Amino acid sequence: MSFLRNNTEVIIAILLGVVSIGTAYASYESSLYGGQQAQAYTNGTNFSTEAESLYLEGNQQYVQDSQLWQTLTELRLDIANPDPAISEAAQIKYDTVYFQSVSDDFGAAIERADAENTANPDFYVDPSNDEEYQATLFGDYSDMKTKAEKTIAEGDLANTYGDRLTLATVIMAVSLFLLGIGAVVSAFRIKLIMGGVGVAIFIGAIAIAAAVPYLPLF
């Protein structure tokens, strides 16, 4: 006890230095997480915008193909017309439109739909609803949307970590205040109380900061 009494000022000075370093560390890491959060939100927003663009592009193609299928369906009805002249003219037009406007992916969907409709005439299958075909139209959109959501989630996590470190910084500031009082008062008992409470608070702040993963500068 006599050692503690004789060296109280030195011990408190050392503790003030340790707490100051801890405060600086928590503040610095908080700023890094703040930058990571801002970058993640920016990238996530850009990815989300790109995903919407891909969706609009895919949806535009889907609408065009749906309208094209209506035209092809009407021509198929004309092809089945018993009048040879009407049937032949419709066949020529059908082949031309199909060759010029039907993509490989939609063409494959039409073939699969025709096969299913032939196998089961009681149930009509629309090639526009073909899952493989829609995957080619909206697959990139889905991937980009997932990427955007993941990136924004990373920003939310960085924000949570930054908030925890900010809380630790505030608590450490309280510890610095108590240790500062302990350094200037003359009564040993007051020094001991202020120093003990300050250290206890600092340990709590360290526990909060230690729960946050270390984020290196590079």
Contacts in CASP RR format, 6 or more apart in sequence:
PFRMAT RR
TARGET T0000
AUTHOR 0000-0000-0000
METHOD contacts of the structure
MODEL  1
MSFLRNNTEVIIAILLGVVSIGTAYASYESSLYGGQQAQAYTNGTNFSTE
AESLYLEGNQQYVQDSQLWQTLTELRLDIANPDPAISEAAQIKYDTVYFQ
SVSDDFGAAIERADAENTANPDFYVDPSNDEEYQATLFGDYSDMKTKAEK
TIAEGDLANTYGDRLTLATVIMAVSLFLLGIGAVVSAFRIKLIMGGVGVA
IFIGAIAIAAAVPYLPLF
4 11 0 8 1.000
4 192 0 8 1.000
5 188 0 8 1.000
8 188 0 8 1.000
8 191 0 8 1.000
8 192 0 8 1.000
9 183 0 8 1.000
12 179 0 8 1.000
12 180 0 8 1.000
12 182 0 8 1.000
12 183 0 8 1.000
12 191 0 8 1.000
12 195 0 8 1.000
13 183 0 8 1.000
15 179 0 8 1.000
15 195 0 8 1.000
15 198 0 8 1.000
15 199 0 8 1.000
15 202 0 8 1.000
16 176 0 8 1.000
16 179 0 8 1.000
16 180 0 8 1.000
16 183 0 8 1.000
18 202 0 8 1.000
19 172 0 8 1.000
19 175 0 8 1.000
19 176 0 8 1.000
19 179 0 8 1.000
19 198 0 8 1.000
19 202 0 8 1.000
20 176 0 8 1.000
22 172 0 8 1.000
22 206 0 8 1.000
22 209 0 8 1.000
23 169 0 8 1.000
23 172 0 8 1.000
23 173 0 8 1.000
23 176 0 8 1.000
25 209 0 8 1.000
26 165 0 8 1.000
26 166 0 8 1.000
26 168 0 8 1.000
26 169 0 8 1.000
26 172 0 8 1.000
26 205 0 8 1.000
26 209 0 8 1.000
27 165 0 8 1.000
27 169 0 8 1.000
29 162 0 8 1.000
29 165 0 8 1.000
29 209 0 8 1.000
29 212 0 8 1.000
29 214 0 8 1.000
29 215 0 8 1.000
30 162 0 8 1.000
30 165 0 8 1.000
30 166 0 8 1.000
30 169 0 8 1.000
32 215 0 8 1.000
32 217 0 8 1.000
33 158 0 8 1.000
33 159 0 8 1.000
33 161 0 8 1.000
33 162 0 8 1.000
33 165 0 8 1.000
33 212 0 8 1.000
33 215 0 8 1.000
34 158 0 8 1.000
34 159 0 8 1.000
34 162 0 8 1.000
35 158 0 8 1.000
36 154 0 8 1.000
36 155 0 8 1.000
36 158 0 8 1.000
36 215 0 8 1.000
37 155 0 8 1.000
37 156 0 8 1.000
37 158 0 8 1.000
37 159 0 8 1.000
37 162 0 8 1.000
40 151 0 8 1.000
40 152 0 8 1.000
40 154 0 8 1.000
40 155 0 8 1.000
40 158 0 8 1.000
41 152 0 8 1.000
41 155 0 8 1.000
43 151 0 8 1.000
44 147 0 8 1.000
44 148 0 8 1.000
44 151 0 8 1.000
44 152 0 8 1.000
45 148 0 8 1.000
45 152 0 8 1.000
47 144 0 8 1.000
47 145 0 8 1.000
47 147 0 8 1.000
47 148 0 8 1.000
47 151 0 8 1.000
48 145 0 8 1.000
48 148 0 8 1.000
48 152 0 8 1.000
50 144 0 8 1.000
50 148 0 8 1.000
51 141 0 8 1.000
51 144 0 8 1.000
51 145 0 8 1.000
51 147 0 8 1.000
51 148 0 8 1.000
54 138 0 8 1.000
54 140 0 8 1.000
54 141 0 8 1.000
54 144 0 8 1.000
55 138 0 8 1.000
55 141 0 8 1.000
55 145 0 8 1.000
58 137 0 8 1.000
58 138 0 8 1.000
58 141 0 8 1.000
59 137 0 8 1.000
59 138 0 8 1.000
61 103 0 8 1.000
61 137 0 8 1.000
62 128 0 8 1.000
62 134 0 8 1.000
62 137 0 8 1.000
65 102 0 8 1.000
65 103 0 8 1.000
65 106 0 8 1.000
65 128 0 8 1.000
66 128 0 8 1.000
68 97 0 8 1.000
68 101 0 8 1.000
68 102 0 8 1.000
68 106 0 8 1.000
69 110 0 8 1.000
69 126 0 8 1.000
69 127 0 8 1.000
69 128 0 8 1.000
71 97 0 8 1.000
72 94 0 8 1.000
72 97 0 8 1.000
72 98 0 8 1.000
72 102 0 8 1.000
72 110 0 8 1.000
75 90 0 8 1.000
75 91 0 8 1.000
75 93 0 8 1.000
75 94 0 8 1.000
75 97 0 8 1.000
76 90 0 8 1.000
76 94 0 8 1.000
78 86 0 8 1.000
78 87 0 8 1.000
78 89 0 8 1.000
78 90 0 8 1.000
79 87 0 8 1.000
79 90 0 8 1.000
79 91 0 8 1.000
79 94 0 8 1.000
80 87 0 8 1.000
81 87 0 8 1.000
81 90 0 8 1.000
102 110 0 8 1.000
105 132 0 8 1.000
105 133 0 8 1.000
105 136 0 8 1.000
105 137 0 8 1.000
106 127 0 8 1.000
106 133 0 8 1.000
107 127 0 8 1.000
108 132 0 8 1.000
108 133 0 8 1.000
109 127 0 8 1.000
109 128 0 8 1.000
109 130 0 8 1.000
109 132 0 8 1.000
109 133 0 8 1.000
110 127 0 8 1.000
112 125 0 8 1.000
112 127 0 8 1.000
112 130 0 8 1.000
112 132 0 8 1.000
113 125 0 8 1.000
113 126 0 8 1.000
113 127 0 8 1.000
113 130 0 8 1.000
116 123 0 8 1.000
116 125 0 8 1.000
117 123 0 8 1.000
117 124 0 8 1.000
117 125 0 8 1.000
127 133 0 8 1.000
161 212 0 8 1.000
161 213 0 8 1.000
161 215 0 8 1.000
162 212 0 8 1.000
164 208 0 8 1.000
164 209 0 8 1.000
164 211 0 8 1.000
164 212 0 8 1.000
165 208 0 8 1.000
165 209 0 8 1.000
165 212 0 8 1.000
167 208 0 8 1.000
168 205 0 8 1.000
168 206 0 8 1.000
168 208 0 8 1.000
168 209 0 8 1.000
168 212 0 8 1.000
169 205 0 8 1.000
171 201 0 8 1.000
171 202 0 8 1.000
171 204 0 8 1.000
171 205 0 8 1.000
171 208 0 8 1.000
172 201 0 8 1.000
172 202 0 8 1.000
172 205 0 8 1.000
174 198 0 8 1.000
174 201 0 8 1.000
175 198 0 8 1.000
175 199 0 8 1.000
175 201 0 8 1.000
175 202 0 8 1.000
175 205 0 8 1.000
178 194 0 8 1.000
178 195 0 8 1.000
178 197 0 8 1.000
178 198 0 8 1.000
178 201 0 8 1.000
179 194 0 8 1.000
179 195 0 8 1.000
179 198 0 8 1.000
179 199 0 8 1.000
180 194 0 8 1.000
181 190 0 8 1.000
181 194 0 8 1.000
182 190 0 8 1.000
182 191 0 8 1.000
182 194 0 8 1.000
182 195 0 8 1.000
183 191 0 8 1.000
185 191 0 8 1.000
185 194 0 8 1.000
END
